[in-house]
Amino acid sequence: MEFKDKTVVISGGSRGIGKAIALRLARDGANIVIAGKTAVPHPKLEGTIYSAAEEISAAGPGKVLPIQADVRSDENIRHLVDMVVKTFGGIDILVNNASAINLSPTEQTEPKRYDLLQDINVRGTFFLSQACIPHLKKAINPHILNLSPPLRMDPQWFSKHLAYTLSKYGMSMIVLGLAEELKPCRIGVNALWPRTTIATAAVQNLLGGDFLIQRSRKPEIVADAAAFILRRPSYETTGQFFIDEEVLMEEGISDFGAYAVNPEQKLMNDLFL
């Protein structure tokens, strides 16, 4: 029970990678805070913060707190953090998973879509981190983990979907900056990104439908990698850009077959790699 009595805040935790991380840490005893916008069933999106909370509660002995929150709202962020601290007394880990995706080229990117990417991915990550830092400073092994890619200045990623790349690299630049800024506080700040596409609602609905789902891995591979990162000493593990597969290999895991949606299909590399 390595995460026993630890309080973990996960943004965008009602489905996909966020929920998988929540389930993984709950099994190891963590108290889980699910922060998300979906409070009532959505026709195209599986699950709500409440249905996710039921699953997570059944997975482990810790407590689960679902909170409806939009990371674009300063008021929502303040309410979220206040509720977490009031309920659990503090915060040990923050997982910035909430993210919007839009792969439009520049000429087809509407202002509202650009703003959505920046407001959720960059602004939301920045200000949710900011709100949690005073409480993370009091934790024993505090971590911030962003679901964002390594900072590789390859022009191909900027040319294909500039607005989205700016937003995801913005999340990664937050890792770079906070890791250095928070070293004296012994808060570990890192990024995690999957080697392959992951079978999520975004892949199903926005990217490639079932064709790409069949060539993806399950969210559990990212969740297992996250657990390994978050158990490491925060004062030693910071400012790094992890790839899920590489983390598992460092832990002695080399067979990834169980993570494949369809082991007979060739896997598709994720963006930015």
C-alpha positions as MATLAB code, in Angstrom:
seq = 'MEFKDKTVVISGGSRGIGKAIALRLARDGANIVIAGKTAVPHPKLEGTIYSAAEEISAAGPGKVLPIQADVRSDENIRHLVDMVVKTFGGIDILVNNASAINLSPTEQTEPKRYDLLQDINVRGTFFLSQACIPHLKKAINPHILNLSPPLRMDPQWFSKHLAYTLSKYGMSMIVLGLAEELKPCRIGVNALWPRTTIATAAVQNLLGGDFLIQRSRKPEIVADAAAFILRRPSYETTGQFFIDEEVLMEEGISDFGAYAVNPEQKLMNDLFL';
ca = [
       0.000    0.000    0.000;
       2.636    2.475   -1.108;
       0.174    5.358   -1.502;
      -1.760    4.688    1.707;
      -3.223    7.911    3.116;
      -1.768    9.980    0.251;
      -4.176   12.457   -1.316;
      -4.047   12.616   -5.106;
      -5.811   15.282   -7.178;
      -6.423   14.266  -10.795;
      -7.869   16.728  -13.299;
      -9.907   15.213  -16.108;
     -10.239   12.049  -14.075;
     -13.663   10.796  -15.072;
     -12.464    8.653  -17.996;
      -9.482    7.496  -20.031;
      -5.958    7.979  -18.724;
      -7.054   10.075  -15.756;
      -9.435    7.405  -14.495;
      -6.866    4.661  -15.108;
      -4.316    6.520  -12.966;
      -6.947    7.017  -10.277;
      -7.811    3.312  -10.227;
      -4.133    2.335  -10.119;
      -3.296    4.604   -7.185;
      -6.527    3.731   -5.371;
      -5.521    0.062   -5.400;
      -2.370    1.133   -3.571;
      -4.369    2.929   -0.896;
      -4.489    6.543   -2.079;
      -7.327    8.958   -1.425;
      -8.447   10.133   -4.860;
      -9.948   13.459   -5.885;
     -11.637   13.287   -9.277;
     -11.937   16.756  -10.800;
     -13.871   16.980  -14.036;
     -16.632   18.778  -15.886;
     -18.870   15.788  -16.641;
     -21.429   15.496  -13.857;
     -24.291   14.127  -16.004;
     -24.027   11.477  -18.743;
     -22.814   12.731  -22.120;
     -24.025   11.079  -25.353;
     -20.509   10.768  -26.800;
     -18.410   10.424  -23.653;
     -18.330    7.486  -21.302;
     -18.799    8.093  -17.596;
     -19.137   10.997  -15.186;
     -17.171   12.081  -12.132;
     -19.695   10.152  -10.034;
     -19.612    6.884  -11.983;
     -15.797    7.084  -11.982;
     -15.846    7.668   -8.227;
     -17.921    4.504   -7.727;
     -15.396    2.432   -9.691;
     -12.446    3.965   -7.878;
     -14.050    3.505   -4.475;
     -14.507   -0.189   -5.209;
     -10.866   -0.523   -6.307;
      -9.164    0.359   -3.033;
      -9.508    1.193    0.647;
      -8.998    4.953    0.322;
     -11.657    7.618    0.092;
     -12.825    9.163   -3.187;
     -14.033   12.727   -3.635;
     -15.653   13.679   -6.979;
     -15.738   17.437   -7.604;
     -17.255   19.105  -10.626;
     -14.606   21.590  -11.745;
     -13.537   23.349  -14.919;
      -9.827   24.171  -14.808;
     -10.512   27.250  -16.959;
     -12.291   28.815  -13.972;
     -10.242   30.450  -11.206;
     -13.244   30.141   -8.896;
     -13.579   26.415   -9.658;
      -9.896   25.856   -8.943;
     -10.103   27.666   -5.602;
     -13.223   25.715   -4.655;
     -11.575   22.439   -5.687;
      -8.458   22.983   -3.605;
     -10.432   24.267   -0.620;
     -12.669   21.180   -0.690;
      -9.708   18.817   -0.944;
      -7.874   20.378    1.975;
     -11.052   20.558    4.056;
     -11.773   16.874    3.383;
      -8.314   15.322    3.532;
      -6.159   17.906    5.284;
      -3.677   18.388    2.468;
      -2.470   17.415   -1.003;
       0.381   15.004   -1.782;
       0.169   14.585   -5.544;
      -1.290   16.578   -8.428;
      -1.843   14.947  -11.829;
      -2.553   17.514  -14.548;
      -4.385   15.285  -16.979;
      -7.195   17.563  -18.211;
      -6.512   18.440  -21.831;
      -8.217   19.534  -25.025;
      -7.152   18.375  -28.467;
      -7.584   19.906  -31.909;
      -5.280   18.975  -34.773;
      -6.392   21.661  -37.217;
      -3.752   23.420  -39.337;
      -3.325   27.130  -38.748;
      -5.705   28.407  -41.435;
      -8.509   26.215  -40.087;
      -8.036   27.009  -36.399;
     -10.850   29.191  -35.120;
     -10.106   31.645  -32.289;
     -12.459   29.836  -29.916;
     -10.671   26.535  -30.566;
      -7.270   28.145  -30.060;
      -8.437   29.719  -26.811;
      -9.877   26.413  -25.582;
      -6.531   24.670  -26.105;
      -4.614   27.388  -24.301;
      -7.148   27.816  -21.497;
      -7.373   24.136  -20.568;
      -3.928   22.826  -21.414;
      -1.699   25.722  -20.398;
      -3.662   28.109  -18.206;
      -5.535   25.364  -16.367;
      -2.345   23.418  -15.680;
      -0.532   26.557  -14.513;
      -3.174   27.804  -12.106;
      -4.187   24.408  -10.716;
      -0.508   23.789   -9.980;
      -0.208   27.231   -8.426;
      -3.177   26.572   -6.141;
      -1.796   23.212   -4.995;
       1.817   24.281   -4.378;
       1.291   25.697   -0.846;
      -0.157   22.338    0.220;
       2.379   20.226   -1.678;
       5.123   22.047    0.226;
       3.819   20.410    3.408;
       3.723   16.870    1.981;
       6.320   14.162    2.606;
       6.954   13.109   -1.004;
       5.118   15.681   -3.143;
       4.777   15.354   -6.891;
       3.231   17.186   -9.829;
       2.829   15.057  -12.951;
       1.725   16.587  -16.264;
       0.456   14.439  -19.123;
       2.519   16.226  -21.755;
       5.240   15.385  -24.290;
       9.003   15.800  -24.236;
      10.195   19.179  -25.492;
      11.645   18.221  -28.859;
      11.870   21.183  -31.205;
      11.082   19.175  -34.330;
       9.433   21.442  -36.948;
       7.108   18.665  -38.122;
       5.012   18.928  -34.970;
       4.673   22.678  -35.286;
       3.810   22.544  -38.980;
       1.028   19.965  -38.672;
      -1.070   21.398  -35.822;
       0.579   24.523  -34.473;
      -2.099   25.543  -31.962;
      -2.244   22.106  -30.333;
       1.541   21.795  -30.236;
       1.862   25.194  -28.574;
      -0.594   24.123  -25.884;
       0.964   20.736  -25.134;
       4.485   22.143  -25.197;
       3.176   24.858  -22.905;
       2.297   22.149  -20.375;
       5.793   20.728  -20.775;
       7.398   24.144  -20.303;
       5.499   24.388  -17.021;
       7.259   21.173  -16.008;
      10.634   22.619  -16.962;
      10.028   25.851  -15.066;
       8.327   24.508  -11.941;
      10.844   21.703  -11.523;
      13.634   24.255  -11.175;
      11.563   26.764   -9.212;
      10.371   24.180   -6.683;
      13.655   22.314   -6.139;
      14.200   24.053   -2.783;
      10.764   22.770   -1.736;
      11.644   19.186   -2.758;
       8.562   18.982   -4.990;
       9.069   16.679   -7.958;
       7.633   18.046  -11.213;
       7.673   15.759  -14.241;
       5.923   14.942  -17.511;
       4.651   11.602  -18.763;
       3.738   10.753  -22.368;
       2.764    7.474  -24.065;
       4.929    5.818  -26.690;
       1.840    4.788  -28.652;
      -1.640    6.146  -29.065;
      -3.910    5.265  -26.159;
      -7.468    3.958  -26.473;
      -9.370    6.981  -25.170;
     -12.497    8.903  -26.143;
     -10.342   11.476  -27.938;
      -8.798    8.815  -30.156;
     -12.188    7.231  -30.791;
     -14.135   10.420  -31.481;
     -11.599   12.891  -32.859;
      -8.599   11.131  -34.318;
      -9.071    7.772  -35.960;
     -12.118    5.908  -34.693;
     -11.938    2.142  -34.309;
      -9.090    1.896  -36.858;
      -6.757    3.767  -34.512;
      -8.224    2.242  -31.349;
      -7.234   -1.206  -32.618;
      -3.642    0.048  -33.031;
      -3.478    1.599  -29.571;
      -2.631    0.519  -26.076;
      -4.928    0.591  -23.058;
      -4.728    3.513  -20.595;
      -3.406    1.112  -17.953;
       0.116    1.325  -19.386;
       0.233    5.050  -18.644;
      -1.287    4.458  -15.202;
       1.322    1.857  -14.290;
       4.122    4.162  -15.438;
       2.635    7.038  -13.437;
       2.568    4.910  -10.285;
       6.253    4.050  -10.670;
       7.170    7.719  -11.133;
       5.082    8.978   -8.223;
       6.570    6.510   -5.745;
      10.103    7.747   -6.483;
      11.739   10.314   -4.158;
      10.514   13.744   -5.245;
      13.824   15.453   -4.494;
      15.623   13.120   -6.918;
      12.929   12.729   -9.559;
      12.180   16.104  -11.074;
      12.388   17.980  -14.364;
      12.164   14.776  -16.400;
      10.114   13.914  -19.474;
       9.159   10.277  -19.135;
       7.828    7.905  -21.798;
       5.537    5.200  -20.383;
       7.293    2.283  -22.071;
      10.723    3.444  -20.912;
       9.559    3.819  -17.308;
       8.266    0.256  -17.264;
      11.469   -1.070  -18.798;
      13.457    0.665  -16.048;
      11.296   -1.254  -13.580;
      12.098   -4.579  -15.235;
       8.953   -4.901  -17.361;
       9.601   -5.773  -21.002;
       6.448   -7.586  -22.111;
       3.817   -5.008  -23.076;
       1.499   -7.422  -24.875;
      -1.224   -7.227  -22.231;
      -1.550   -3.482  -22.784;
      -2.419   -3.765  -26.490;
      -6.057   -3.357  -27.487;
      -5.457   -5.771  -30.352;
      -2.117   -7.631  -30.146;
      -2.454   -8.646  -33.800;
      -2.323   -5.039  -35.025;
       0.795   -2.915  -35.453;
       0.919   -0.154  -32.847;
       0.705    3.502  -33.837;
       3.298    5.874  -32.392;
       1.855    8.847  -30.541;
       2.359   12.464  -31.549;
       5.577   14.323  -30.670;
       7.773   11.188  -30.727;
];
